[in-house]
Amino acid sequence: MGHPRRSFCRLLLGWLRWLPVLLLLLLPGLPLPEVAAQAGGAEPGTMSRGAAHGEHLLSAPLPQPDGGAAAVVAGLRHTCVLLRNGEVLCQGDDAQGQSTVPADLGPVSQISAGFDHTCALTRSGTVRCWGANGYGEADIPPDLGPVSQVSAGTQGTCVLLTDGTVRCWGIPVTYQPNVPPDLGPVIQISANVTINESGATCVVTNAGTVRCWGNILELEEMFIPTDLGPVSQISVGGKHACTVNARGQVRCWGGNSSGQSDVPPDLGPVSQVSAGFWHTCAVTTDAAVRCWGNDADGQSRVPPDLGPVSQVSAGFQHTCAVTTNGAVRCWGDNDHGQLVSGIAGGQSVGGSDSDGAVPTLPIPDTPSAIVPS
């Protein structure tokens, strides 16, 4: 057992790390600096780094590639895009290196953006992570084996192996216990991103049941509803979780301070759901995006000219989507330049910087899937 004073100091330092985020939540009217793409001096469409933004290092706007995007993930203050050719591009907050993609990454099949680290599953079945590594969340276990899904959480990472078992590392057992030994085969995982060092992970088993472990109290008594029924997808947000069943119906539970768990009664069937910090978004079966919950920065305000969408990712205070033609659109908070622009199938598509009134999960039958949040 560690020394009590040492444990207290470590806990205090951990909470101080999230003080800027807590101040932002408590003082939503706090003025924000200009967008990094404007202040950093980088030419639009270039991939330079080093723009200073307060105490944060920001990546420059993404280049405009050919072929378009396959998936997008919205993290806390950064965004990553998986291109159809397997390339990964990231932009936004880079204070921990979470937006600096390794040059030797190689072709990727899935990406996941955590609090301040990012992970990718390569097409060869290996996992690579970069960014914050205070608890070893970016250190891949040498005996990991082939992986089918990866989910980057707050200060931990979980993967689904090809044999249906789950491995997690990073967050100390003090905050998030180990994977339940009686879990059984799993088809999908989701590690949540929250504002302190605790966290929770949920999975969908082969039988369509939901299992969660970790700091469930952090998810405001997020106990799994007993009448949930068979589930095909789950997404864990900051303090709530949402599922999709075989009929495309969405069910959310847990924290509901901003209405993030109140599924619109007219939503209809969906193909995917993404739970953000305090808002939720879904892609309907007719390729439309619907968002509900906190809208302090316009993150729940879907652009009217968005068009048909194949995938959506709800982050902290911003949202991103991939259209059916491979374009990426983002809206909401842009205080760290996280709103991606310039990713499209041969055309430039800009993210809207809204000033209005606050992972994505893999879908089993989707070849290039992602995990937010």
C-alpha positions in Angstrom: 0.0 0.0 0.0 1.3 3.4 -0.9 2.1 6.2 1.5 -1.1 8.1 2.3 0.5 11.6 1.8 2.0 10.5 -1.5 -1.4 9.1 -2.7 -3.2 12.3 -1.7 -0.6 14.4 -3.6 -1.0 12.3 -6.7 -4.8 12.5 -6.5 -4.6 16.3 -6.0 -2.3 16.7 -9.0 -4.6 14.6 -11.1 -7.5 16.9 -10.3 -5.5 20.0 -11.0 -4.8 18.7 -14.4 -8.5 19.0 -15.3 -9.0 22.4 -13.7 -9.1 24.3 -17.0 -11.8 22.0 -18.3 -13.8 22.4 -15.1 -13.5 26.2 -15.3 -14.8 26.0 -18.9 -17.8 24.0 -17.7 -18.6 26.3 -14.8 -18.0 29.4 -16.8 -19.5 28.8 -20.2 -19.4 32.5 -21.1 -15.7 32.7 -20.6 -14.2 34.4 -23.7 -12.2 32.0 -25.9 -9.0 32.9 -27.9 -9.1 33.0 -31.7 -9.0 29.9 -33.7 -5.5 28.4 -34.2 -5.8 28.3 -38.0 -6.1 32.1 -37.9 -3.6 32.9 -35.1 -1.0 30.4 -36.1 -0.2 31.9 -39.5 -0.4 28.6 -41.4 -1.7 28.6 -44.9 -5.0 26.9 -45.3 -4.6 23.4 -46.6 -1.1 22.9 -45.2 0.1 20.5 -42.6 2.5 22.5 -40.6 2.8 22.4 -36.7 3.8 24.7 -33.9 1.0 27.4 -33.8 1.0 28.6 -30.2 -2.5 28.8 -28.6 -2.2 29.8 -24.9 -0.6 26.8 -23.2 -1.5 24.4 -26.1 0.3 23.4 -29.2 -2.0 23.2 -32.1 -1.7 21.3 -35.4 -2.4 23.3 -38.6 -5.5 22.7 -40.8 -5.5 19.4 -42.6 -4.5 19.2 -46.3 -7.1 18.4 -48.9 -6.5 14.7 -50.0 -7.9 12.8 -52.9 -10.5 10.1 -52.4 -12.3 11.5 -49.4 -12.8 10.2 -45.8 -14.0 6.9 -44.5 -14.5 7.9 -40.8 -14.0 10.8 -38.4 -13.5 10.9 -34.6 -14.1 13.9 -32.4 -12.0 13.8 -29.2 -11.8 16.3 -26.4 -10.1 19.1 -28.3 -8.8 17.4 -31.4 -10.3 15.6 -34.4 -8.9 12.8 -36.5 -9.9 11.6 -39.9 -9.4 8.2 -41.5 -9.1 8.5 -45.3 -10.4 5.8 -47.6 -6.8 5.0 -48.6 -6.0 4.2 -44.9 -4.2 7.4 -44.1 -4.9 9.2 -40.8 -4.9 13.0 -40.4 -5.4 14.8 -37.1 -5.8 18.5 -36.1 -6.7 20.6 -33.1 -5.1 20.5 -29.6 -1.6 18.9 -29.8 -0.4 19.7 -26.3 0.2 16.0 -25.6 1.1 15.1 -29.2 -2.4 13.6 -29.7 -2.7 15.3 -33.1 0.8 14.3 -34.3 0.3 11.1 -36.3 3.3 8.8 -36.4 5.1 9.0 -39.8 5.5 5.2 -39.9 1.9 4.4 -39.0 1.0 2.7 -42.3 -2.5 2.0 -43.6 -5.2 2.0 -40.9 -8.7 0.4 -40.7 -10.0 2.1 -37.6 -9.3 5.2 -35.3 -10.3 6.3 -31.9 -9.8 9.7 -30.2 -9.6 9.7 -26.4 -9.2 12.6 -23.9 -5.7 13.5 -25.0 -4.4 10.5 -26.8 -5.3 8.8 -30.1 -5.2 5.2 -31.2 -5.4 3.4 -34.5 -5.9 -0.1 -35.7 -3.7 -0.9 -38.6 -4.8 -3.1 -41.5 -2.4 -5.7 -40.3 -4.3 -6.0 -37.0 -1.8 -4.2 -34.7 -2.6 -1.2 -32.5 -0.6 2.1 -32.4 -1.3 4.9 -29.9 0.2 8.4 -29.5 -0.3 11.4 -27.3 -0.6 11.5 -23.5 1.0 8.6 -21.7 0.9 9.5 -18.0 -0.6 6.1 -17.1 0.7 4.1 -19.9 -2.4 4.5 -22.1 -0.3 4.8 -25.2 2.0 1.8 -24.4 0.8 -1.2 -26.3 1.3 -4.5 -24.4 3.9 -6.6 -26.2 1.8 -9.7 -25.9 -1.4 -8.1 -27.2 -2.1 -10.3 -30.2 -4.3 -9.5 -33.3 -7.0 -6.8 -32.6 -10.3 -6.2 -34.3 -11.4 -2.9 -32.5 -9.7 -0.2 -30.3 -11.3 2.4 -28.0 -9.3 5.2 -26.5 -10.8 6.5 -23.2 -9.9 9.2 -20.6 -6.5 7.8 -19.5 -6.8 4.3 -20.7 -7.2 2.2 -23.8 -9.3 -1.0 -24.4 -9.2 -3.3 -27.4 -11.3 -6.2 -28.7 -9.1 -9.1 -29.8 -10.0 -11.2 -32.8 -10.9 -14.1 -30.5 -13.6 -11.9 -28.8 -11.7 -11.2 -25.6 -11.1 -7.7 -24.2 -7.8 -6.2 -23.0 -7.5 -2.8 -21.3 -4.5 -0.8 -20.0 -3.6 2.6 -18.7 -6.0 3.8 -16.0 -4.9 2.6 -12.6 -7.0 -0.1 -11.0 -7.8 2.4 -8.3 -10.1 4.2 -10.8 -11.1 1.4 -13.2 -11.0 -2.2 -12.3 -9.8 -4.9 -14.6 -11.9 -6.6 -17.3 -14.5 -8.9 -15.7 -13.3 -12.5 -15.9 -16.8 -13.7 -16.7 -17.3 -11.3 -19.6 -17.4 -13.9 -22.4 -17.1 -13.2 -26.2 -17.6 -9.6 -27.2 -18.5 -7.9 -30.5 -18.0 -4.2 -29.6 -16.4 -2.0 -27.0 -16.6 1.7 -25.9 -14.4 3.4 -23.3 -15.8 6.7 -22.2 -14.0 10.1 -22.1 -14.6 12.1 -18.9 -13.1 15.1 -17.1 -11.2 13.3 -14.3 -9.0 10.3 -13.9 -11.9 7.8 -13.5 -13.7 6.1 -16.3 -15.9 3.3 -17.4 -16.0 0.8 -20.3 -19.0 -0.9 -21.8 -19.2 -3.7 -24.3 -21.8 -5.6 -26.3 -21.5 -9.4 -26.0 -22.1 -12.0 -28.6 -25.5 -12.5 -27.1 -26.5 -8.8 -27.5 -26.2 -8.0 -23.8 -24.5 -5.0 -22.4 -21.8 -5.2 -19.7 -20.1 -2.2 -18.0 -17.3 -1.9 -15.5 -15.1 0.8 -14.0 -16.3 3.9 -12.1 -20.0 3.6 -12.8 -20.7 6.3 -10.2 -18.8 8.7 -12.5 -21.6 8.0 -15.0 -24.2 9.1 -12.4 -25.3 5.7 -11.3 -25.3 4.5 -14.9 -26.8 1.1 -14.2 -27.8 -0.9 -17.2 -31.6 -0.9 -17.7 -33.1 -4.4 -17.1 -35.5 -4.1 -20.1 -32.8 -3.1 -22.6 -33.2 -6.2 -24.8 -30.7 -7.3 -27.4 -28.2 -4.6 -28.5 -26.1 -4.2 -31.6 -24.1 -1.1 -30.7 -23.2 1.0 -27.6 -21.6 4.4 -27.2 -20.5 5.7 -23.8 -20.4 9.4 -23.3 -19.2 11.6 -20.4 -21.9 10.6 -18.0 -24.4 8.7 -20.1 -24.6 5.8 -22.5 -26.7 5.0 -25.6 -27.4 1.8 -27.5 -29.0 0.8 -30.8 -31.0 -2.5 -31.0 -31.6 -4.7 -34.0 -34.6 -2.6 -35.1 -32.5 0.6 -35.1 -34.1 2.0 -32.0 -32.0 4.2 -29.7 -32.0 3.9 -25.9 -30.0 6.3 -23.6 -29.6 6.3 -19.9 -27.4 7.8 -17.2 -26.7 11.6 -16.8 -29.3 13.8 -18.3 -28.4 17.3 -17.0 -28.6 18.7 -20.6 -31.1 16.3 -22.1 -28.4 14.1 -23.6 -30.4 11.0 -22.6 -33.7 12.2 -23.8 -34.1 10.5 -27.2 -36.4 12.5 -29.5 -39.7 10.7 -29.8 -39.7 11.2 -33.6 -36.2 10.0 -34.1 -37.1 6.8 -36.0 -34.6 4.0 -36.8 -30.9 4.8 -36.9 -27.8 3.1 -38.2 -25.4 4.6 -35.6 -25.3 6.6 -32.4 -22.5 8.6 -30.8 -22.6 9.8 -27.2 -20.5 12.9 -26.5 -19.8 14.6 -23.2 -23.3 16.2 -22.8 -24.9 15.7 -26.2 -25.8 12.8 -28.4 -26.0 12.4 -32.2 -27.3 9.7 -34.4 -27.4 8.8 -38.1 -30.9 7.8 -39.2 -31.5 5.0 -41.7 -32.2 7.7 -44.3 -28.7 9.2 -43.8 -29.7 12.3 -41.8 -28.0 13.5 -38.6 -30.0 14.2 -35.5 -28.4 15.7 -32.3 -29.8 16.5 -28.9 -28.6 17.6 -25.5 -26.3 20.5 -24.6 -25.9 23.1 -27.4 -23.8 25.7 -25.7 -21.4 25.9 -28.6 -23.7 24.8 -31.4 -22.5 21.2 -31.2 -26.1 19.9 -31.4 -27.0 22.3 -34.2 -26.7 20.2 -37.4 -25.9 22.3 -40.5 -29.0 22.5 -42.7 -26.9 22.0 -45.9 -25.1 18.9 -44.5 -26.6 16.4 -46.9 -26.6 12.6 -46.6 -24.2 11.2 -43.9 -22.7 7.8 -43.4 -21.2 8.4 -39.9 -21.2 10.9 -37.0 -18.9 11.5 -34.0 -19.9 13.6 -30.9 -17.0 14.9 -29.0 -16.7 17.2 -26.0 -18.2 20.4 -27.4 -18.0 19.7 -31.2 -19.4 17.3 -33.6 -18.1 15.9 -36.9 -19.7 13.8 -39.7 -18.7 12.0 -42.9 -21.0 12.6 -45.8 -21.8 9.8 -48.2 -19.5 11.4 -50.8 -16.5 11.3 -48.4 -16.6 14.9 -47.2 -16.0 15.8 -43.5 -18.1 18.5 -41.8 -17.6 19.7 -38.2 -19.6 22.2 -36.1 -19.5 23.5 -32.6 -16.6 24.7 -30.5 -13.4 25.6 -32.4 -11.2 27.0 -29.6 -8.4 24.7 -30.5 -8.9 24.5 -34.2 -10.5 21.1 -33.9 -13.2 21.8 -36.6 -11.8 20.0 -39.6 -12.0 21.6 -43.0 -10.7 20.7 -46.4 -11.4 16.9 -46.4 -13.6 16.0 -49.3 -13.8 13.8 -52.4 -12.2 16.4 -54.6 -13.7 19.5 -53.1 -13.1 21.8 -50.2 -15.6 21.5 -47.4 -15.2 23.9 -44.4 -16.3 23.4 -40.8 -18.7 26.0 -39.5 -17.5 27.9 -36.4 -20.8 28.3 -34.5 -21.2 30.8 -31.7 -24.5 29.5 -30.6 -26.0 28.4 -27.3 -22.1 21.3 -25.3 -15.4 6.4 -29.0 -18.1 7.0 -32.2 -18.4 3.5 -32.0 -17.7 0.7 -34.4 -20.7 -0.8 -36.2 -20.2 -4.5 -36.7 -21.1 -4.5 -40.4 -19.1 -1.3 -41.3 -15.6 -2.0 -42.8 -14.0 1.2 -41.6 -15.4 2.0 -38.2 -14.3 4.3 -35.4 -14.5 4.6 -31.7 -15.1 8.3 -29.9 -15.7 8.6 -27.4 
